[in-house]
Amino acid sequence: MDSNVKSRKTINLICGAVLTVIGVVAMILTRGAAIVEEATNASKSLYSISIVAVIIGVIVLISGIVPAQKKIDAKQLAAAAIMAALCYVGFAFFKIDIPVPGSMEKTAFHLGNVFCVLGALFIGGLWGGLAGAVGMTIGDLLTGYVTSAPKTFFLKLMIGLITGLVAHKALKLDQEKNKAKITWKTIAAAAAGMAFNVVADPIVGYFYKRYLFGLEQNFAKALAKISAVTTLVNAIVAVIVATIFYLALRPALRKIGFKA
């Protein structure tokens, strides 16, 4: 690694870390604006900006960690942007809100996870996970799920990383040519990512809402129970639909250079 590349990656690491820390601190300090109905628009905007700062900080931080030998393919970057947009659309426009009785909180049935999994299968765990994390976090910020945005970023990034790891590192899906094996490997990879989400979402959600936002214990438990049901349904739908889409699109995408 030449000195210029090394210096640039060091700067990315430092800037990413600083921006992430500032964003997290600002998010904690302004979190009350997300749960108080009479909070001013300015305080709510500061909370949203702090989340965006965390997102940008994490992405810059990752760019400083990824080995310099791994060049960013323009097609891969464009595909990540498209998947992020589809994740947003899948969540924002194809969802059914489920309110928690007695509180302002809610959860939802949605199709956002479909494209998070699909992104990991087509462009790898890191970029697929980032696409899902960015797209669905923006969806949270713009559709009344502001308090869930930081949790969403973490969980969707992990879904992508796990799905991509199982698909391309453990099962070598991108090298498989047997149709039957491609099918079961796709299902296994998608199921691995969504199985993580089924377990992690209600658990992380409970502690996140209970201790960071101070949600009353009974409400936090109720939200976790409802979330467990919606997360399971979302997971089953994501595995089935993402598998169908992947198997249908794989031949065409491989012809244009994707190692899907």
Residue pairs with C-beta under 8 A, 6 or more apart in sequence:
1 9
1 68
5 68
6 68
9 63
9 64
9 68
10 64
11 64
12 60
12 61
12 63
12 64
13 61
13 64
13 65
14 64
15 57
15 60
16 57
16 58
16 59
16 60
16 61
16 62
16 63
16 64
17 57
17 61
18 57
19 53
19 54
19 56
19 57
19 60
20 53
20 54
20 57
20 58
20 61
21 57
22 53
22 57
23 50
23 51
23 52
23 53
23 54
23 55
23 56
23 57
24 50
24 54
26 46
26 47
26 49
26 50
26 53
27 47
27 50
27 51
27 54
27 150
28 212
30 43
30 46
30 47
30 50
31 47
31 147
31 212
31 213
32 39
32 43
33 39
33 40
33 43
33 44
33 46
33 47
34 44
34 47
34 146
34 147
34 213
35 104
35 147
35 213
35 214
35 215
37 104
44 146
47 146
48 141
48 146
48 149
51 137
51 141
51 146
51 149
51 150
51 153
52 141
54 150
54 153
55 133
55 134
55 137
55 153
58 153
59 130
59 134
62 126
62 130
66 126
75 256
75 257
75 258
76 123
76 124
76 127
77 127
79 119
79 122
79 123
79 127
79 258
80 119
80 123
80 127
80 128
80 130
80 131
81 131
83 115
83 116
83 118
83 119
83 122
83 123
83 127
83 128
83 131
83 132
83 135
84 130
84 131
84 132
84 134
84 135
84 138
85 135
86 115
86 118
86 135
87 112
87 115
87 116
87 119
87 131
87 132
87 134
87 135
87 136
87 139
87 156
88 112
88 135
88 136
88 138
88 139
90 110
90 111
90 112
90 113
90 114
90 115
91 108
91 110
91 111
91 112
91 135
91 136
91 139
91 140
91 143
92 139
92 142
92 143
94 110
94 111
94 112
95 108
95 109
95 110
95 111
95 112
95 143
96 108
96 109
96 110
97 106
97 107
97 108
97 144
98 106
98 107
98 108
98 109
98 226
98 230
99 105
99 106
100 106
100 107
100 219
100 222
100 223
100 226
101 222
102 219
102 222
103 215
103 216
103 219
103 222
103 223
105 147
105 209
105 215
105 219
105 223
106 144
106 145
107 223
107 226
107 227
107 230
107 231
108 145
108 230
109 230
109 233
109 234
109 237
110 234
111 237
111 238
111 241
112 132
112 135
112 136
112 139
112 156
113 132
113 156
113 159
113 194
113 197
113 234
113 235
113 237
113 238
113 242
114 237
114 238
114 241
114 242
114 245
115 131
115 132
115 135
115 242
116 128
116 129
116 131
116 132
116 133
116 135
116 136
116 156
116 159
116 160
116 163
116 193
116 238
117 128
117 132
117 159
117 160
117 163
117 190
117 193
117 194
117 238
117 239
117 242
118 128
118 242
118 245
118 246
119 127
119 128
119 129
119 131
119 132
119 160
120 128
120 129
120 132
120 159
120 160
120 161
120 163
120 164
120 167
120 189
120 193
121 128
121 163
121 164
121 167
121 173
121 186
121 189
121 190
121 242
121 246
121 260
122 128
122 246
122 249
122 253
122 258
122 260
123 131
123 258
123 260
124 164
124 168
125 160
125 161
125 162
125 163
125 164
125 165
125 167
125 168
126 160
126 161
126 164
127 160
128 160
128 163
128 164
129 156
129 157
129 158
129 159
129 160
129 161
129 163
129 164
130 157
130 160
131 160
132 156
132 157
132 159
132 160
133 152
133 153
133 154
133 156
133 157
133 160
134 153
136 152
136 153
136 156
137 149
137 150
137 152
137 153
137 156
139 145
139 152
140 146
140 148
140 149
140 152
141 149
145 152
147 209
147 213
148 205
150 208
151 204
151 205
151 208
154 204
155 197
155 200
155 201
155 204
158 193
158 196
158 197
158 200
159 193
159 194
159 196
159 197
160 193
162 192
162 193
162 196
163 189
163 190
163 192
163 193
163 194
164 189
166 188
166 189
166 192
166 193
167 173
167 174
167 185
167 186
167 189
168 174
171 185
171 188
171 189
173 182
173 185
173 186
173 189
174 259
174 260
176 182
176 185
182 247
182 250
183 243
183 247
186 242
186 243
186 246
186 247
187 239
187 243
190 238
190 239
190 242
190 243
190 246
191 239
194 234
194 235
194 236
194 238
194 239
195 235
197 231
197 234
197 235
198 228
198 231
198 232
198 235
201 227
201 228
201 231
202 224
202 225
202 227
202 228
202 231
203 224
205 223
205 224
205 227
206 220
206 221
206 223
206 224
209 215
209 219
209 220
209 223
210 217
210 220
215 223
246 260
249 260
250 260
253 260
254 260
